[in-house]
Amino acid sequence: MTTVHFRYFWPFVLVTACLVGLCVVVAVSLFRQQATITVALRENVTTRRAASDLRGCLNTLIALETHHVEAVSDLHARAVVYIAEIRQTANQPEEQALAARLEENFSRYLEMWQSLPPAPDPRHASRLMEATQYLETQVLAPCRDIENFNDRQMAQTAEQHERVLGQLAWGMAGIGALGGFAGLVFGYGVARGLSQSIHRLQVRIADAAGKLEPIPLPEIVFVDEPGFQGLNEQVDRLTSRIEQVVHQLQQREREVLRAEQLAAVGQLAAGVAHEIRNPLTAIKMLVQNALEASDGGGLSADDLLIVEAEIRRMERSLQAFLEFARPPKPERRLVELRAILGNVAALARGRADKQRVQVRLDTPPQPVTLLADPNQLQQLFVNLVLNALDAMPNGGTLTIQVHQNKGSVIVEVHDTGAGLPEELMDRLFEPFVSNKETGLGLGLPISRRIAEDHGGSIQAAQRAGGGASFIVTLPVVESPEG
């Protein structure tokens, strides 16, 4: 029986090898033709695109020079680049001749342009018109000829491409038929080999499973179950196990998030307790002293002033915590940024004068219109200005500078103080982070939230000459004329 198998096996192998060789020859021949056409088409497309770009550049040059706009050196440089690209990709004699003519005429045009007399010279206008006419007649025309030539070449290439595609389709059909026949021969051997080894196949996924949990998941092993049925059942069991692991991970993620929220609440409560405990302690001591006084008299005027000041301090702390915990929704309307910054500078000027701080407000002459809540914006910039004044107790310069870009406005608040502590730079906008003894650490987080609620951002940086700089970016409302 084995002898019979080998008697028919070697003729099949020989015939299959011949058919495969024939398929390879046909395929290589067809693909070489296709590659040649593709290279020619790519060169034509590249030259055509460069000529089109050059024509657009020349039309722009002609339009500008016709309107006596002579700042066109960049266009000249671009035209030289396009011409060089055309010369590099031109591969036909006619095309090369057109490219050489184009380069020569453009060089002549550049000589005419460079030899123009100065603008005050009466001959300037006529010479400029002469150069423009030369550009239009002697440079633009060859450019159009190159475009037309490449259009014809691409049309011919497309027709040839269609013919080769037809041949390629028939060739691939033949290859498919021959390959099918060869597949029957080799498929028999492959099927026998697969049927003998399918029970020994093992699919190990311990590495991937280890990324889900530290305990390795079971291996997938073919033991006694025939075919792929056993694999399907074990994959189903593995999929179920993975879903359980993912569900556990999601549950743990929710627990971590809940723990972070509780930690934030605890941090907020600690901040409230710290800010209210000190004023209450001072008030309690004054009341106890009044109760223990032997004369039975009430609190003095000075004591009452202290009580009032401490109560106002508690009110300010509570208001800051409320604004941080429950921020009001912005009531947006069209506002003028310069007016808001003017109010901020006016509010800060009294304290600045006491500290011998010079306030500079640098705004553009044209209006800067925003769709925003004016009260919240004023609060944002007042926070930044007060922080700057805190950094300059013994004098300095406070600068509020406005730069307007396309679609946005940038407001920079500079001071000449000691600068920002390096250890706080990464945590500057986190709640309750402050280097002030009596600071809550909520001013900058509230300011960042206001900026982000208005579609903007806020950043902090050290100034090279000393001091700190806070940069606020906000979107502006484009004027109808813009």
Secondary structure, DSSP 8 states (H G I E B T S, - for coil): -HHHHHHHHHHHHHHHHHHHHHHHHHHHHHHHHHHHHHHHHHHHHHHHHHHHHHHHHHHHHHHHHHTT----HHHHHHHHHHHHHHHHH--SHHHHHHHHHHHHHHHHHHHHHHT---TTSTHHHHHHHHHHHHIIIIIHHHHHHHHHHHHHHHHHHHHHHHHHHHHHHHHHHHHHHHHHHHHHHHHHHHHHHHHHHGGG-EE--HHHHHTT-SS----EE-SS--TTHHHHHHHHHHHHHHHHHHHHHHHHHHHHHHHHHHHHHHHHHHHHHHHHHHHHHHHHHHHHHHHH-TT-----HHHHHHHHHHHHHHHHHHHHHHHHHS------EEEEHHHHHHHHHHHHHHHHHHTTEEEEEE--SS--EEEE-HHHHHHHHHHHHHHHHHT-TT-EEEEEEEEEETTEEEEEEE--SS---GGGGGGTTSTT--SSTT--S-HHHHHHHHHHHTT-EEEEEE-TTSSEEEEEEEE----TT-
